Amino acid sequence: MEIKRTVMAVLALCLLCSTVVESMSLSRVQELRCFCLKTESTPIHPKHIQNIEVIPKGPHCKNVEVIATLSNGKEVCLEPTAPWVKRIIDKILASSKTPAPSTL
């Protein structure tokens, strides 16, 4: 009876350890890689873009990534160096700036 408990405890410990190690390795893989494998360089009309996310380069990826969520829900990676992408980002940044309060 004692051996049975010891074997069950060792098996449970092994299962727990393998689960923890597997989850750690998966989280590292997801964090340390580029999201965009290919980018879209043909212009997309701004009315079809619902949201734009700019991810700066860092330890996860050596490239700046621009991810647009379209009005149909599809996510598309945009070429960050394309002039039309730069114009859209500049327009969004300009519209998000609040004017300074005037002092009278």
N, CA, C and O atoms as a GROMACS GRO file, in nm:
protein
  416
    1MET      N    1   0.082  -0.119   0.000
    1MET     CA    2   0.000   0.000   0.000
    1MET      C    3   0.087   0.126   0.000
    1MET      O    4   0.056   0.224  -0.068
    2GLU      N    5   0.197   0.122   0.077
    2GLU     CA    6   0.289   0.236   0.086
    2GLU      C    7   0.357   0.260  -0.049
    2GLU      O    8   0.374   0.376  -0.089
    3ILE      N    9   0.395   0.154  -0.117
    3ILE     CA   10   0.461   0.167  -0.249
    3ILE      C   11   0.365   0.228  -0.349
    3ILE      O   12   0.405   0.310  -0.432
    4LYS      N   13   0.240   0.189  -0.344
    4LYS     CA   14   0.139   0.241  -0.436
    4LYS      C   15   0.125   0.393  -0.420
    4LYS      O   16   0.117   0.466  -0.519
    5ARG      N   17   0.123   0.440  -0.296
    5ARG     CA   18   0.112   0.584  -0.271
    5ARG      C   19   0.236   0.658  -0.320
    5ARG      O   20   0.225   0.767  -0.377
    6THR      N   21   0.352   0.600  -0.299
    6THR     CA   22   0.477   0.663  -0.342
    6THR      C   23   0.482   0.673  -0.494
    6THR      O   24   0.520   0.777  -0.548
    7VAL      N   25   0.443   0.568  -0.562
    7VAL     CA   26   0.442   0.567  -0.709
    7VAL      C   27   0.343   0.671  -0.761
    7VAL      O   28   0.374   0.743  -0.855
    8MET      N   29   0.226   0.680  -0.701
    8MET     CA   30   0.125   0.778  -0.744
    8MET      C   31   0.175   0.921  -0.720
    8MET      O   32   0.153   1.010  -0.803
    9ALA      N   33   0.243   0.942  -0.607
    9ALA     CA   34   0.295   1.075  -0.577
    9ALA      C   35   0.404   1.114  -0.677
    9ALA      O   36   0.408   1.229  -0.722
   10VAL      N   37   0.491   1.021  -0.711
   10VAL     CA   38   0.598   1.048  -0.807
   10VAL      C   39   0.539   1.076  -0.945
   10VAL      O   40   0.583   1.168  -1.014
   11LEU      N   41   0.439   0.999  -0.986
   11LEU     CA   42   0.375   1.022  -1.116
   11LEU      C   43   0.305   1.158  -1.119
   11LEU      O   44   0.313   1.229  -1.219
   12ALA      N   45   0.238   1.193  -1.011
   12ALA     CA   46   0.171   1.323  -1.005
   12ALA      C   47   0.272   1.437  -1.012
   12ALA      O   48   0.249   1.538  -1.079
   13LEU      N   49   0.385   1.422  -0.944
   13LEU     CA   50   0.490   1.523  -0.947
   13LEU      C   51   0.549   1.537  -1.087
   13LEU      O   52   0.573   1.649  -1.133
   14CYS      N   53   0.572   1.425  -1.154
   14CYS     CA   54   0.625   1.429  -1.291
   14CYS      C   55   0.527   1.497  -1.386
   14CYS      O   56   0.568   1.577  -1.470
   15LEU      N   57   0.399   1.467  -1.372
   15LEU     CA   58   0.297   1.529  -1.456
   15LEU      C   59   0.291   1.680  -1.432
   15LEU      O   60   0.281   1.758  -1.527
   16LEU      N   61   0.298   1.720  -1.307
   16LEU     CA   62   0.297   1.862  -1.274
   16LEU      C   63   0.418   1.934  -1.332
   16LEU      O   64   0.406   2.042  -1.390
   17CYS      N   65   0.536   1.874  -1.316
   17CYS     CA   66   0.658   1.935  -1.369
   17CYS      C   67   0.654   1.948  -1.521
   17CYS      O   68   0.693   2.051  -1.575
   18SER      N   69   0.609   1.845  -1.589
   18SER     CA   70   0.605   1.850  -1.736
   18SER      C   71   0.505   1.954  -1.784
   18SER      O   72   0.529   2.020  -1.885
   19THR      N   73   0.395   1.971  -1.713
   19THR     CA   74   0.296   2.073  -1.750
   19THR      C   75   0.354   2.212  -1.734
   19THR      O   76   0.335   2.297  -1.822
   20VAL      N   77   0.422   2.237  -1.624
   20VAL     CA   78   0.481   2.369  -1.599
   20VAL      C   79   0.589   2.401  -1.702
   20VAL      O   80   0.593   2.512  -1.754
   21VAL      N   81   0.676   2.305  -1.731
   21VAL     CA   82   0.783   2.327  -1.827
   21VAL      C   83   0.726   2.352  -1.966
   21VAL      O   84   0.775   2.439  -2.038
   22GLU      N   85   0.625   2.277  -2.005
   22GLU     CA   86   0.564   2.295  -2.137
   22GLU      C   87   0.499   2.432  -2.149
   22GLU      O   88   0.514   2.498  -2.252
   23SER      N   89   0.428   2.477  -2.048
   23SER     CA   90   0.363   2.607  -2.055
   23SER      C   91   0.465   2.720  -2.058
   23SER      O   92   0.442   2.822  -2.123
   24MET      N   93   0.578   2.705  -1.989
   24MET     CA   94   0.682   2.807  -1.992
   24MET      C   95   0.742   2.818  -2.130
   24MET      O   96   0.765   2.929  -2.179
   25SER      N   97   0.768   2.706  -2.195
   25SER     CA   98   0.830   2.712  -2.327
   25SER      C   99   0.733   2.768  -2.430
   25SER      O  100   0.777   2.839  -2.522
   26LEU      N  101   0.605   2.740  -2.418
   26LEU     CA  102   0.507   2.795  -2.512
   26LEU      C  103   0.494   2.946  -2.496
   26LEU      O  104   0.482   3.017  -2.596
   27SER      N  105   0.496   2.996  -2.374
   27SER     CA  106   0.482   3.140  -2.355
   27SER      C  107   0.603   3.214  -2.410
   27SER      O  108   0.588   3.324  -2.463
   28ARG      N  109   0.721   3.158  -2.399
   28ARG     CA  110   0.840   3.222  -2.455
   28ARG      C  111   0.833   3.227  -2.606
   28ARG      O  112   0.871   3.327  -2.666
   29VAL      N  113   0.786   3.122  -2.669
   29VAL     CA  114   0.778   3.118  -2.814
   29VAL      C  115   0.680   3.224  -2.863
   29VAL      O  116   0.706   3.291  -2.963
   30GLN      N  117   0.567   3.240  -2.795
   30GLN     CA  118   0.468   3.338  -2.838
   30GLN      C  119   0.518   3.480  -2.818
   30GLN      O  120   0.484   3.567  -2.898
   31GLU      N  121   0.597   3.506  -2.715
   31GLU     CA  122   0.643   3.641  -2.688
   31GLU      C  123   0.762   3.680  -2.775
   31GLU      O  124   0.776   3.797  -2.810
   32LEU      N  125   0.847   3.586  -2.810
   32LEU     CA  126   0.973   3.619  -2.876
   32LEU      C  127   0.973   3.587  -3.024
   32LEU      O  128   1.063   3.520  -3.074
   33ARG      N  129   0.873   3.636  -3.093
   33ARG     CA  130   0.871   3.620  -3.238
   33ARG      C  131   0.790   3.733  -3.301
   33ARG      O  132   0.708   3.796  -3.236
   34CYS      N  133   0.816   3.755  -3.428
   34CYS     CA  134   0.740   3.857  -3.501
   34CYS      C  135   0.599   3.808  -3.527
   34CYS      O  136   0.577   3.689  -3.552
   35PHE      N  137   0.504   3.898  -3.522
   35PHE     CA  138   0.366   3.863  -3.554
   35PHE      C  139   0.347   3.864  -3.706
   35PHE      O  140   0.279   3.776  -3.760
   36CYS      N  141   0.406   3.961  -3.773
   36CYS     CA  142   0.387   3.977  -3.917
   36CYS      C  143   0.493   3.899  -3.995
   36CYS      O  144   0.612   3.931  -3.989
   37LEU      N  145   0.449   3.798  -4.067
   37LEU     CA  146   0.541   3.723  -4.152
   37LEU      C  147   0.549   3.785  -4.290
   37LEU      O  148   0.655   3.781  -4.354
   38LYS      N  149   0.438   3.841  -4.338
   38LYS     CA  150   0.440   3.916  -4.463
   38LYS      C  151   0.354   4.040  -4.446
   38LYS      O  152   0.259   4.041  -4.368
   39THR      N  153   0.388   4.144  -4.521
   39THR     CA  154   0.317   4.271  -4.507
   39THR      C  155   0.249   4.308  -4.637
   39THR      O  156   0.291   4.269  -4.746
   40GLU      N  157   0.144   4.385  -4.623
   40GLU     CA  158   0.066   4.434  -4.737
   40GLU      C  159   0.115   4.572  -4.775
   40GLU      O  160   0.119   4.662  -4.691
   41SER      N  161   0.154   4.591  -4.902
   41SER     CA  162   0.204   4.721  -4.944
   41SER      C  163   0.106   4.793  -5.036
   41SER      O  164   0.122   4.912  -5.063
   42THR      N  165   0.004   4.723  -5.086
   42THR     CA  166  -0.096   4.791  -5.168
   42THR      C  167  -0.188   4.872  -5.079
   42THR      O  168  -0.230   4.824  -4.973
   43PRO      N  169  -0.221   4.994  -5.119
   43PRO     CA  170  -0.301   5.083  -5.034
   43PRO      C  171  -0.439   5.026  -4.999
   43PRO      O  172  -0.505   4.962  -5.082
   44ILE      N  173  -0.480   5.051  -4.876
   44ILE     CA  174  -0.613   5.016  -4.827
   44ILE      C  175  -0.679   5.147  -4.788
   44ILE      O  176  -0.620   5.228  -4.718
   45HIS      N  177  -0.801   5.167  -4.835
   45HIS     CA  178  -0.871   5.293  -4.805
   45HIS      C  179  -0.895   5.303  -4.654
   45HIS      O  180  -0.935   5.206  -4.591
   46PRO      N  181  -0.869   5.422  -4.597
   46PRO     CA  182  -0.884   5.440  -4.452
   46PRO      C  183  -1.024   5.407  -4.398
   46PRO      O  184  -1.038   5.370  -4.282
   47LYS      N  185  -1.127   5.418  -4.482
   47LYS     CA  186  -1.262   5.389  -4.433
   47LYS      C  187  -1.280   5.239  -4.404
   47LYS      O  188  -1.373   5.200  -4.334
   48HIS      N  189  -1.191   5.155  -4.460
   48HIS     CA  190  -1.198   5.011  -4.435
   48HIS      C  191  -1.117   4.970  -4.313
   48HIS      O  192  -1.122   4.854  -4.271
   49ILE      N  193  -1.042   5.064  -4.255
   49ILE     CA  194  -0.958   5.034  -4.140
   49ILE      C  195  -1.032   5.074  -4.013
   49ILE      O  196  -1.070   5.190  -3.995
   50GLN      N  197  -1.051   4.976  -3.925
   50GLN     CA  198  -1.120   5.000  -3.799
   50GLN      C  199  -1.022   5.040  -3.689
   50GLN      O  200  -1.053   5.125  -3.606
   51ASN      N  201  -0.904   4.976  -3.688
   51ASN     CA  202  -0.806   5.001  -3.583
   51ASN      C  203  -0.666   4.975  -3.638
   51ASN      O  204  -0.647   4.889  -3.723
   52ILE      N  205  -0.568   5.050  -3.587
   52ILE     CA  206  -0.428   5.027  -3.624
   52ILE      C  207  -0.348   5.013  -3.496
   52ILE      O  208  -0.361   5.094  -3.404
   53GLU      N  209  -0.264   4.911  -3.493
   53GLU     CA  210  -0.175   4.888  -3.379
   53GLU      C  211  -0.032   4.891  -3.429
   53GLU      O  212   0.004   4.818  -3.521
   54VAL      N  213   0.049   4.976  -3.368
   54VAL     CA  214   0.191   4.986  -3.404
   54VAL      C  215   0.272   4.922  -3.292
   54VAL      O  216   0.266   4.965  -3.177
   55ILE      N  217   0.348   4.818  -3.327
   55ILE     CA  218   0.431   4.748  -3.230
   55ILE      C  219   0.576   4.783  -3.261
   55ILE      O  220   0.627   4.747  -3.367
   56PRO      N  221   0.644   4.853  -3.170
   56PRO     CA  222   0.783   4.891  -3.196
   56PRO      C  223   0.875   4.770  -3.198
   56PRO      O  224   0.843   4.666  -3.141
   57LYS      N  225   0.990   4.786  -3.264
   57LYS     CA  226   1.087   4.677  -3.264
   57LYS      C  227   1.140   4.658  -3.123
   57LYS      O  228   1.144   4.751  -3.043
   58GLY      N  229   1.179   4.535  -3.095
   58GLY     CA  230   1.228   4.504  -2.961
   58GLY      C  231   1.285   4.364  -2.958
   58GLY      O  232   1.320   4.309  -3.063
   59PRO      N  233   1.296   4.304  -2.839
   59PRO     CA  234   1.356   4.171  -2.830
   59PRO      C  235   1.271   4.063  -2.895
   59PRO      O  236   1.322   3.956  -2.929
   60HIS      N  237   1.140   4.089  -2.913
   60HIS     CA  238   1.053   3.991  -2.976
   60HIS      C  239   1.066   3.991  -3.128
   60HIS      O  240   1.044   3.889  -3.192
   61CYS      N  241   1.102   4.106  -3.184
   61CYS     CA  242   1.109   4.118  -3.330
   61CYS      C  243   1.197   4.238  -3.365
   61CYS      O  244   1.191   4.341  -3.298
   62LYS      N  245   1.278   4.224  -3.467
   62LYS     CA  246   1.369   4.333  -3.505
   62LYS      C  247   1.300   4.438  -3.593
   62LYS      O  248   1.360   4.541  -3.623
   63ASN      N  249   1.177   4.413  -3.634
   63ASN     CA  250   1.105   4.504  -3.723
   63ASN      C  251   0.993   4.576  -3.648
   63ASN      O  252   0.936   4.523  -3.553
   64VAL      N  253   0.962   4.698  -3.693
   64VAL     CA  254   0.842   4.767  -3.647
   64VAL      C  255   0.726   4.700  -3.720
   64VAL      O  256   0.732   4.677  -3.840
   65GLU      N  257   0.620   4.668  -3.645
   65GLU     CA  258   0.505   4.602  -3.705
   65GLU      C  259   0.383   4.692  -3.696
   65GLU      O  260   0.354   4.750  -3.592
   66VAL      N  261   0.310   4.702  -3.807
   66VAL     CA  262   0.187   4.779  -3.812
   66VAL      C  263   0.076   4.682  -3.849
   66VAL      O  264   0.075   4.626  -3.959
   67ILE      N  265  -0.018   4.664  -3.756
   67ILE     CA  266  -0.127   4.568  -3.777
   67ILE      C  267  -0.258   4.645  -3.783
   67ILE      O  268  -0.295   4.715  -3.689
   68ALA      N  269  -0.328   4.631  -3.896
   68ALA     CA  270  -0.456   4.699  -3.915
   68ALA      C  271  -0.568   4.598  -3.900
   68ALA      O  272  -0.563   4.489  -3.958
   69THR      N  273  -0.669   4.635  -3.823
   69THR     CA  274  -0.790   4.555  -3.816
   69THR      C  275  -0.890   4.620  -3.909
   69THR      O  276  -0.926   4.737  -3.892
   70LEU      N  277  -0.935   4.544  -4.008
   70LEU     CA  278  -1.028   4.597  -4.107
   70LEU      C  279  -1.171   4.593  -4.054
   70LEU      O  280  -1.199   4.528  -3.953
   71SER      N  281  -1.260   4.663  -4.122
   71SER     CA  282  -1.400   4.669  -4.078
   71SER      C  283  -1.468   4.533  -4.083
   71SER      O  284  -1.570   4.512  -4.016
   72ASN      N  285  -1.414   4.438  -4.161
   72ASN     CA  286  -1.472   4.304  -4.165
   72ASN      C  287  -1.412   4.212  -4.058
   72ASN      O  288  -1.446   4.094  -4.052
   73GLY      N  289  -1.322   4.266  -3.972
   73GLY     CA  290  -1.264   4.190  -3.863
   73GLY      C  291  -1.131   4.124  -3.896
   73GLY      O  292  -1.065   4.071  -3.806
   74LYS      N  293  -1.091   4.126  -4.020
   74LYS     CA  294  -0.965   4.064  -4.062
   74LYS      C  295  -0.847   4.152  -4.020
   74LYS      O  296  -0.853   4.274  -4.030
   75GLU      N  297  -0.739   4.087  -3.974
   75GLU     CA  298  -0.617   4.160  -3.939
   75GLU      C  299  -0.517   4.148  -4.052
   75GLU      O  300  -0.494   4.040  -4.106
   76VAL      N  301  -0.458   4.262  -4.088
   76VAL     CA  302  -0.362   4.267  -4.198
   76VAL      C  303  -0.237   4.340  -4.150
   76VAL      O  304  -0.246   4.445  -4.086
   77CYS      N  305  -0.122   4.284  -4.180
   77CYS     CA  306   0.004   4.351  -4.149
   77CYS      C  307   0.038   4.446  -4.263
   77CYS      O  308   0.039   4.408  -4.380
   78LEU      N  309   0.066   4.571  -4.227
   78LEU     CA  310   0.098   4.673  -4.327
   78LEU      C  311   0.248   4.698  -4.330
   78LEU      O  312   0.316   4.683  -4.229
   79GLU      N  313   0.296   4.737  -4.447
   79GLU     CA  314   0.437   4.771  -4.463
   79GLU      C  315   0.462   4.907  -4.398
   79GLU      O  316   0.415   5.009  -4.449
   80PRO      N  317   0.536   4.912  -4.286
   80PRO     CA  318   0.552   5.038  -4.213
   80PRO      C  319   0.627   5.147  -4.289
   80PRO      O  320   0.614   5.265  -4.255
   81THR      N  321   0.705   5.111  -4.390
   81THR     CA  322   0.780   5.212  -4.466
   81THR      C  323   0.702   5.266  -4.585
   81THR      O  324   0.748   5.360  -4.650
   82ALA      N  325   0.585   5.210  -4.614
   82ALA     CA  326   0.505   5.258  -4.727
   82ALA      C  327   0.452   5.398  -4.697
   82ALA      O  328   0.405   5.424  -4.586
   83PRO      N  329   0.461   5.488  -4.794
   83PRO     CA  330   0.417   5.627  -4.770
   83PRO      C  331   0.271   5.638  -4.725
   83PRO      O  332   0.239   5.720  -4.640
   84TRP      N  333   0.182   5.556  -4.782
   84TRP     CA  334   0.041   5.564  -4.745
   84TRP      C  335   0.017   5.519  -4.601
   84TRP      O  336  -0.074   5.569  -4.535
   85VAL      N  337   0.098   5.425  -4.552
   85VAL     CA  338   0.086   5.380  -4.413
   85VAL      C  339   0.135   5.491  -4.320
   85VAL      O  340   0.074   5.518  -4.217
   86LYS      N  341   0.245   5.555  -4.357
   86LYS     CA  342   0.297   5.666  -4.277
   86LYS      C  343   0.196   5.780  -4.268
   86LYS      O  344   0.179   5.839  -4.162
   87ARG      N  345   0.128   5.810  -4.380
   87ARG     CA  346   0.028   5.917  -4.381
   87ARG      C  347  -0.088   5.884  -4.288
   87ARG      O  348  -0.136   5.971  -4.215
   88ILE      N  349  -0.135   5.759  -4.291
   88ILE     CA  350  -0.246   5.719  -4.204
   88ILE      C  351  -0.206   5.730  -4.058
   88ILE      O  352  -0.283   5.780  -3.976
   89ILE      N  353  -0.087   5.683  -4.024
   89ILE     CA  354  -0.040   5.689  -3.885
   89ILE      C  355  -0.024   5.834  -3.841
   89ILE      O  356  -0.062   5.869  -3.729
   90ASP      N  357   0.032   5.918  -3.928
   90ASP     CA  358   0.048   6.060  -3.894
   90ASP      C  359  -0.088   6.127  -3.872
   90ASP      O  360  -0.104   6.208  -3.782
   91LYS      N  361  -0.186   6.091  -3.956
   91LYS     CA  362  -0.320   6.148  -3.944
   91LYS      C  363  -0.384   6.105  -3.812
   91LYS      O  364  -0.448   6.186  -3.744
   92ILE      N  365  -0.367   5.980  -3.775
   92ILE     CA  366  -0.422   5.931  -3.648
   92ILE      C  367  -0.356   6.002  -3.530
   92ILE      O  368  -0.423   6.042  -3.436
   93LEU      N  369  -0.223   6.016  -3.536
   93LEU     CA  370  -0.151   6.083  -3.428
   93LEU      C  371  -0.192   6.229  -3.417
   93LEU      O  372  -0.208   6.282  -3.307
   94ALA      N  373  -0.209   6.295  -3.531
   94ALA     CA  374  -0.248   6.436  -3.529
   94ALA      C  375  -0.389   6.453  -3.472
   94ALA      O  376  -0.415   6.550  -3.401
   95SER      N  377  -0.480   6.361  -3.504
   95SER     CA  378  -0.617   6.375  -3.455
   95SER      C  379  -0.629   6.338  -3.307
   95SER      O  380  -0.723   6.380  -3.240
   96SER      N  381  -0.533   6.260  -3.256
   96SER     CA  382  -0.541   6.220  -3.115
   96SER      C  383  -0.480   6.325  -3.022
   96SER      O  384  -0.502   6.318  -2.900
   97LYS      N  385  -0.406   6.419  -3.075
   97LYS     CA  386  -0.348   6.524  -2.991
   97LYS      C  387  -0.456   6.622  -2.950
   97LYS      O  388  -0.535   6.667  -3.032
   98THR      N  389  -0.458   6.653  -2.822
   98THR     CA  390  -0.555   6.750  -2.774
   98THR      C  391  -0.492   6.887  -2.774
   98THR      O  392  -0.374   6.901  -2.741
   99PRO      N  393  -0.567   6.988  -2.811
   99PRO     CA  394  -0.510   7.124  -2.813
   99PRO      C  395  -0.477   7.171  -2.672
   99PRO      O  396  -0.544   7.134  -2.575
  100ALA      N  397  -0.373   7.251  -2.662
  100ALA     CA  398  -0.332   7.305  -2.532
  100ALA      C  399  -0.436   7.404  -2.484
  100ALA      O  400  -0.490   7.481  -2.563
  101PRO      N  401  -0.465   7.403  -2.353
  101PRO     CA  402  -0.565   7.498  -2.302
  101PRO      C  403  -0.514   7.640  -2.312
  101PRO      O  404  -0.398   7.669  -2.285
  102SER      N  405  -0.603   7.728  -2.352
  102SER     CA  406  -0.563   7.868  -2.367
  102SER      C  407  -0.577   7.938  -2.232
  102SER      O  408  -0.670   7.912  -2.156
  103THR      N  409  -0.484   8.027  -2.206
  103THR     CA  410  -0.489   8.103  -2.080
  103THR      C  411  -0.535   8.243  -2.111
  103THR      O  412  -0.480   8.311  -2.199
  104LEU      N  413  -0.635   8.286  -2.039
  104LEU     CA  414  -0.689   8.422  -2.059
  104LEU      C  415  -0.656   8.510  -1.945
  104LEU      O  416  -0.693   8.628  -1.945
   0.00000   0.00000   0.00000
